[in-house]
């Protein structure tokens, strides 16, 4: 078994380098989608089992992406986004500031009783309904994040009134967040989220939890998001406190 693995590893590396070279030289530029497994395995002179390993490796490297039920596609010119941690903006505004077209696919929208966690975070009573909005967030049609936002019903009583921007809908009712507490941590994407984002299962992600407060100090949003780690960077500007500067 070990001998077979030793033989297969160089073959897999060679095939991976060949396929990457073919992609970079534009062989598949007209279609953007790779040929089927059988044809591609024959083209590279490898078995379909080895081909699957090659494709999985190139997906992990960000060269390819798979769309469930559609096939394997070449990822070209994916925008990498830097988000300053000191600026409170929504996803739509973030993308507009970078010249990218923001989009969303609604996964869930409606009024529900809060979970214990949602009630605690929002300071809501267990019997008070909340608006729950889950979306796949897109930039120039490329999946960037899976976002789950929860808002107390009295701030947004009608889920149908939300357009492209949750923050714009809150602003229209005088409840736009002006301050937020945000927590970031590394995470591994659940299989469902990985499929939605078009990345390999088990890919890393940035898990962002945000509590947004309006000008009156009321908590108006509790949002949890999973951002693609390969396309999104959060940037913080640091400065030395005055007391340490004076200390020399």
C-alpha positions as CSV (number, residue, x, y, z in Angstrom):
1,X,0.0,0.0,0.0
2,X,2.8,2.4,0.9
3,X,4.6,1.6,-2.4
4,X,1.4,2.5,-4.3
5,X,1.1,5.8,-2.5
6,X,4.8,6.6,-3.2
7,X,4.2,6.0,-6.9
8,X,0.8,7.9,-7.0
9,X,2.1,11.1,-5.2
10,X,4.6,12.2,-8.0
11,X,2.0,11.4,-10.6
12,X,-0.6,13.5,-8.8
13,X,1.9,16.4,-8.5
14,X,2.8,16.2,-12.2
15,X,-0.8,16.2,-13.3
16,X,-1.6,19.1,-10.9
17,X,1.2,21.1,-12.4
18,X,0.2,20.2,-15.9
19,X,-3.4,21.2,-15.3
20,X,-2.4,24.5,-13.6
21,X,-0.2,25.3,-16.6
22,X,-3.0,24.6,-19.1
23,X,-5.3,26.9,-17.1
24,X,-2.7,29.7,-16.9
25,X,-2.0,29.6,-20.6
26,X,-5.7,30.0,-21.4
27,X,-6.5,26.5,-22.8
28,X,-10.0,26.6,-21.2
29,X,-10.5,30.3,-21.4
30,X,-13.5,30.2,-23.7
31,X,-15.6,27.9,-21.5
32,X,-14.3,28.7,-18.0
33,X,-15.6,25.2,-17.1
34,X,-13.4,22.2,-17.1
35,X,-14.3,19.2,-19.3
36,X,-16.0,16.2,-17.7
37,X,-14.0,13.8,-15.5
38,X,-13.6,11.1,-18.2
39,X,-12.3,13.6,-20.9
40,X,-10.0,15.5,-18.5
41,X,-8.5,12.3,-17.1
42,X,-7.8,11.1,-20.6
43,X,-6.3,14.5,-21.5
44,X,-3.9,14.3,-18.5
45,X,-3.2,10.6,-18.8
46,X,-4.3,9.8,-15.3
47,X,-7.0,7.8,-13.6
48,X,-10.2,9.4,-12.5
49,X,-9.3,8.7,-8.9
50,X,-6.1,10.6,-9.3
51,X,-7.9,13.4,-11.2
52,X,-10.3,13.9,-8.2
53,X,-7.2,14.4,-5.9
54,X,-5.7,16.9,-8.4
55,X,-9.0,18.9,-8.6
56,X,-9.4,18.8,-4.8
57,X,-5.9,20.2,-4.4
58,X,-6.4,23.0,-6.9
59,X,-9.7,23.9,-5.3
60,X,-7.9,24.3,-1.9
61,X,-5.3,26.5,-3.7
62,X,-8.0,28.8,-5.1
63,X,-7.4,27.8,-8.7
64,X,-10.7,26.0,-9.3
65,X,-14.1,26.1,-7.7
66,X,-16.9,23.6,-7.8
67,X,-20.6,24.5,-8.1
68,X,-22.9,21.8,-6.8
69,X,-24.7,20.2,-9.7
70,X,-23.0,22.3,-12.3
71,X,-19.3,21.2,-12.5
72,X,-15.8,22.5,-11.9
73,X,-14.9,26.0,-13.0
74,X,-11.8,28.1,-13.2
75,X,-11.6,30.9,-10.7
76,X,-10.2,34.0,-12.4
77,X,-9.6,37.4,-11.0
78,X,-11.3,36.8,-7.7
79,X,-11.4,40.1,-5.8
80,X,-9.6,40.0,-2.4
81,X,-11.3,42.4,0.0
82,X,-9.8,44.2,2.9
83,X,-12.2,45.5,5.5
84,X,-10.9,48.0,8.1
85,X,-12.1,47.0,11.6
86,X,-12.5,50.6,12.6
87,X,-15.3,51.3,10.1
88,X,-18.9,50.4,10.7
89,X,-20.5,49.6,7.3
90,X,-22.7,46.9,5.9
91,X,-21.7,44.5,3.2
92,X,-23.4,46.4,0.4
93,X,-21.6,49.6,1.3
94,X,-18.3,47.7,1.7
95,X,-18.5,46.4,-1.8
96,X,-19.7,49.7,-3.3
97,X,-16.6,51.4,-1.8
98,X,-14.4,49.0,-3.7
99,X,-16.2,49.3,-7.0
100,X,-17.8,45.8,-6.7
101,X,-21.4,44.9,-7.3
102,X,-23.0,43.6,-4.1
103,X,-25.6,40.9,-4.4
104,X,-27.5,38.5,-2.2
105,X,-29.3,35.2,-2.3
106,X,-31.9,35.0,0.5
107,X,-31.7,31.7,2.3
108,X,-34.2,32.4,5.1
109,X,-36.4,35.5,5.9
110,X,-39.3,35.8,8.3
111,X,-40.5,36.5,11.8
112,X,-39.7,34.0,14.5
113,X,-39.5,33.6,18.3
114,X,-35.9,34.1,19.3
115,X,-33.6,31.3,20.4
116,X,-32.2,31.7,23.9
117,X,-28.9,33.0,22.5
118,X,-30.7,35.6,20.3
119,X,-32.9,36.8,23.1
120,X,-29.9,37.2,25.4
121,X,-27.8,39.0,22.8
122,X,-30.5,41.4,21.8
123,X,-31.9,42.0,25.2
124,X,-35.3,40.7,24.0
125,X,-38.0,38.9,25.9
126,X,-38.5,35.2,25.0
127,X,-42.0,36.0,23.7
128,X,-40.9,38.9,21.5
129,X,-40.6,38.0,17.8
130,X,-37.4,38.8,15.9
131,X,-36.8,39.2,12.2
132,X,-34.3,36.6,11.0
133,X,-32.5,37.1,7.7
134,X,-30.0,34.6,6.3
135,X,-28.3,35.4,3.0
136,X,-25.4,34.3,0.8
137,X,-23.5,37.5,0.1
138,X,-22.0,38.1,-3.3
139,X,-19.4,40.4,-4.9
140,X,-19.6,40.6,-8.7
141,X,-21.6,37.4,-8.5
142,X,-18.8,35.6,-6.5
143,X,-19.9,34.1,-3.2
144,X,-18.1,35.9,-0.3
145,X,-19.9,35.1,2.9
146,X,-22.9,33.4,4.6
147,X,-24.6,35.9,6.8
148,X,-27.3,35.3,9.5
149,X,-28.8,38.6,10.9
150,X,-31.4,38.9,13.6
151,X,-33.3,42.1,14.4
152,X,-36.0,42.7,17.1
153,X,-39.4,42.9,15.3
154,X,-40.2,46.4,16.6
155,X,-37.3,47.8,14.6
156,X,-38.1,45.9,11.4
157,X,-41.7,44.5,11.4
158,X,-41.9,43.6,7.7
159,X,-39.3,41.3,6.2
160,X,-40.5,42.2,2.8
161,X,-39.4,45.9,3.3
162,X,-35.7,44.9,3.3
163,X,-34.0,45.5,-0.1
164,X,-30.4,45.0,-0.9
165,X,-29.2,46.5,2.4
166,X,-30.3,45.6,5.9
167,X,-28.6,48.8,7.2
168,X,-30.5,50.9,4.7
169,X,-33.8,49.4,5.9
170,X,-32.8,50.1,9.5
171,X,-31.8,53.6,8.7
172,X,-35.2,54.3,7.1
173,X,-36.8,53.5,10.5
174,X,-34.3,55.6,12.4
175,X,-32.5,52.6,13.8
176,X,-29.2,52.4,11.9
177,X,-26.3,51.0,13.9
178,X,-23.7,53.7,14.8
179,X,-21.7,51.5,17.1
180,X,-20.9,47.8,17.2
181,X,-19.1,45.2,19.2
182,X,-17.4,42.7,16.8
183,X,-15.7,39.4,17.6
184,X,-13.6,37.5,15.0
185,X,-12.2,34.0,15.2
186,X,-11.0,31.3,12.9
187,X,-13.4,28.6,11.9
188,X,-13.9,25.6,9.6
189,X,-16.8,25.9,7.2
190,X,-19.7,23.5,7.7
191,X,-20.3,21.4,4.6
192,X,-23.5,23.3,3.8
193,X,-21.7,26.7,4.0
194,X,-18.8,25.4,1.9
195,X,-21.1,24.2,-0.8
196,X,-22.9,27.6,-0.8
197,X,-19.5,29.5,-1.0
198,X,-18.2,27.2,-3.8
199,X,-15.1,26.1,-1.8
200,X,-13.8,22.7,-0.7
201,X,-15.5,21.2,2.4
202,X,-13.4,21.7,5.4
203,X,-12.0,25.1,4.1
204,X,-11.1,27.7,6.7
205,X,-13.3,30.7,7.3
206,X,-13.5,33.9,9.3
207,X,-16.3,33.8,11.8
208,X,-17.6,37.3,12.6
209,X,-20.1,38.0,15.3
210,X,-21.5,41.5,15.5
211,X,-23.8,43.4,17.9
212,X,-25.0,46.7,16.5
213,X,-26.3,49.6,18.5
214,X,-28.3,52.7,17.3
215,X,-27.8,56.3,18.5
216,X,-30.0,55.6,21.5
217,X,-27.8,52.7,22.6
218,X,-30.4,50.1,21.7
219,X,-29.2,46.8,20.3
220,X,-30.7,46.6,16.9
221,X,-28.8,43.7,15.3
222,X,-27.1,40.4,16.1
223,X,-25.3,39.1,13.1
224,X,-23.1,36.0,12.6
225,X,-21.2,35.6,9.4
226,X,-18.8,33.2,7.8
227,X,-16.4,34.9,5.4
228,X,-14.2,33.1,2.9
229,X,-10.7,33.2,4.4
230,X,-9.2,33.1,0.9
231,X,-10.8,36.3,-0.3
232,X,-11.5,38.4,2.8
233,X,-9.0,40.2,5.1
234,X,-9.9,42.3,8.2
235,X,-7.3,45.0,8.8
236,X,-6.8,46.9,12.1
237,X,-4.8,50.1,12.5
238,X,-2.9,50.2,15.8
239,X,-1.5,53.2,17.7
240,X,0.5,53.6,20.9
241,X,-1.5,55.1,23.8
242,X,-0.4,58.6,24.7
243,X,0.6,57.5,28.2
244,X,3.2,55.1,26.7
245,X,4.4,57.7,24.2
246,X,5.1,60.2,27.0
247,X,7.0,57.5,28.9
248,X,9.5,57.4,26.0
